[in-house]
Amino acid sequence: MNRRLTLIYWKSEKFWLGKLLEYPEIMTQGETLEELEENIKDAYNLMAMEDVPEGYLTKEIAI
């Protein structure tokens, strides 16, 4: 399942910084916009999988 989220981003002196509009507590940086996007995806996945034990199952549901 591909979920679309909104990345808010800006350039600091050295890095691109960004966070997710829907989850403002998830924030990261990257040397390039591409690296920032990969890092924010990794940060989101880490947050989503926190406290999920190994051997988990998945199922798509309609919401």
N, C-alpha and C positions, 0 to 999 in steps of 0.2 A: 504494500500500500504506500503510495507516494502522497505525502502531506505537503501542502504548500504553506510556507510561513513567510512573514515579511521581515527582511533583514534591513535594519537601520544602520548605516555605516558612514564613517567620516575619516579623513586623513589627519593624523597627528604629525609631529615633526619627523618621526621615523617609521611609524607603522600605520596600517589601516586598522581601525577599531570598529567593532560592530556588536549589536545585540539584536535579539529577536523581539519584535513588537509584541507578540503574543506571550512571550516569556522574558520580560526585561531583566530578570535575574541571571539569564544566560548571556554572558558577554565574553568576547575573546578578541584576538588581534592576529594580524598576518602582515608579512612584508609586502605581499601583493593582494589584490582583490581576490584572486583565485585561491590563495592560501587562506585568506580570511573566511571565504565561503566553506572551504573544507574543514577548517577549525570549528566554525559555528555548527556545522553538521555533526562533527564528532562530539562537541559539547552537548548538543541536544540529545544525541543518542545515549551518551553517558547518563544524562539526567533521566531520560525515559527508562533506562534499564537499571537504575539504582534500586537496590534491594530485591532484584529479581533473581531467584536461584537458578543454577545450571539445570538443564533438562526442562526448561520451560516450553510451553506449547504456544502456538499462535492460531488465531482464527479471525477472519475478516467478518465484521458485523456491520449492518446498516444502522446509521444513526440519523 
